[in-house]
Amino acid sequence: MYRINGNIAKILTNIITIVNFRLHLLELSVTINKDSYERGKMSRIVIDENKCKACYLCIKECPKNLIQISSKTNSLGNHVVEFNDPEGKCLGCAMCAKRCPDMAITEVYRG
């Protein structure tokens, strides 16, 4: 059996608490609006451009390739992402929002 120093145990507990809190915030920040379901209504996402740090992980995660790099820059000077779905192909799966480390995708509407 291994003994863990009291300080190391506290640090590990703090790390676990921070990770759990971050996951909880992510669940709260991504709103999948099932109440707005209507036939023919398109799914879409809402991106907070000021939170986007241009990691582009959401682009890789989207199964329909509907998120792309924009020519616009935010206050941080990053080329933000934009959601482009003229044909209504978005599934509303929220995979992009779940993958975003900065929680820049604030809302997901499933249509």
C-alpha positions as CSV (number, residue, x, y, z in Angstrom):
1,M,0.0,0.0,0.0
2,Y,1.3,3.5,-0.9
3,R,1.1,6.4,1.4
4,I,0.4,9.8,-0.1
5,N,1.8,12.9,1.5
6,G,-0.9,15.2,2.8
7,N,0.0,18.1,0.5
8,I,-0.1,15.8,-2.6
9,A,-3.4,14.5,-1.5
10,K,-4.8,18.0,-1.3
11,I,-3.4,18.9,-4.7
12,L,-5.0,15.8,-6.3
13,T,-8.3,16.6,-4.6
14,N,-8.2,20.1,-5.9
15,I,-7.4,19.0,-9.4
16,I,-10.3,16.5,-9.4
17,T,-12.6,19.2,-8.1
18,I,-11.6,21.6,-10.8
19,V,-12.1,19.0,-13.5
20,N,-15.5,18.1,-12.2
21,F,-16.5,21.8,-12.0
22,R,-15.4,22.4,-15.5
23,L,-17.5,19.5,-16.8
24,H,-20.4,20.8,-14.9
25,L,-20.0,24.3,-16.4
26,L,-19.8,22.7,-19.9
27,E,-23.1,20.9,-19.3
28,L,-24.7,24.1,-18.2
29,S,-23.3,26.2,-21.0
30,V,-24.4,24.0,-23.8
31,T,-28.1,24.3,-24.2
32,I,-29.8,21.8,-26.4
33,N,-33.2,23.4,-26.9
34,K,-35.6,20.5,-27.4
35,D,-38.6,22.7,-26.8
36,S,-38.1,24.6,-30.0
37,Y,-38.5,21.4,-32.1
38,E,-40.7,22.0,-35.1
39,R,-40.8,20.1,-38.3
40,G,-38.8,21.9,-41.0
41,K,-36.9,24.0,-38.5
42,M,-33.1,23.8,-39.0
43,S,-30.6,22.9,-36.3
44,R,-28.0,25.6,-35.5
45,I,-25.3,26.7,-33.1
46,V,-24.5,30.0,-31.5
47,I,-20.8,30.9,-31.3
48,D,-19.5,33.6,-28.8
49,E,-16.7,35.1,-30.9
50,N,-15.1,36.8,-28.0
51,K,-14.5,33.4,-26.3
52,C,-13.1,31.7,-29.4
53,K,-9.3,31.3,-29.2
54,A,-8.9,29.9,-32.6
55,C,-8.0,26.3,-31.7
56,Y,-10.3,25.0,-34.5
57,L,-11.1,21.8,-32.6
58,C,-14.8,22.3,-33.4
59,I,-14.0,22.3,-37.1
60,K,-12.5,18.9,-36.8
61,E,-15.3,17.6,-34.6
62,C,-18.3,18.6,-36.8
63,P,-19.5,15.5,-38.7
64,K,-21.0,17.6,-41.5
65,N,-18.1,20.1,-41.8
66,L,-20.3,23.1,-41.2
67,I,-17.9,25.1,-39.1
68,Q,-15.1,27.0,-40.9
69,I,-12.5,29.7,-40.2
70,S,-13.9,33.2,-40.6
71,S,-12.1,36.2,-42.1
72,K,-13.3,38.1,-39.0
73,T,-11.1,38.5,-36.0
74,N,-12.2,39.0,-32.4
75,S,-10.8,41.3,-29.7
76,L,-7.9,38.8,-29.1
77,G,-6.9,39.1,-32.7
78,N,-7.8,35.5,-33.5
79,H,-9.6,34.4,-36.7
80,V,-12.8,33.1,-35.2
81,V,-14.9,30.3,-36.5
82,E,-18.3,30.7,-38.2
83,F,-21.2,28.3,-38.6
84,N,-22.3,28.0,-42.2
85,D,-25.3,25.8,-43.0
86,P,-27.3,27.1,-45.9
87,E,-28.7,23.6,-46.7
88,G,-29.8,22.7,-43.2
89,K,-27.5,19.8,-42.7
90,C,-26.7,20.4,-39.0
91,L,-27.7,17.5,-36.8
92,G,-27.7,19.5,-33.6
93,C,-25.5,16.8,-32.1
94,A,-23.5,19.3,-30.0
95,M,-20.2,17.5,-30.6
96,C,-18.6,20.8,-31.5
97,A,-19.7,22.4,-28.3
98,K,-18.6,19.5,-26.2
99,R,-15.1,19.6,-27.8
100,C,-14.6,23.4,-27.4
101,P,-12.2,23.9,-24.5
102,D,-13.2,27.6,-24.2
103,M,-17.0,27.0,-24.2
104,A,-17.3,29.4,-27.1
105,I,-20.2,27.5,-28.6
106,T,-22.9,28.6,-26.1
107,E,-26.1,27.3,-27.6
108,V,-27.1,24.3,-29.7
109,Y,-30.6,24.2,-31.2
110,R,-31.8,20.9,-32.5
111,G,-34.5,21.3,-35.2
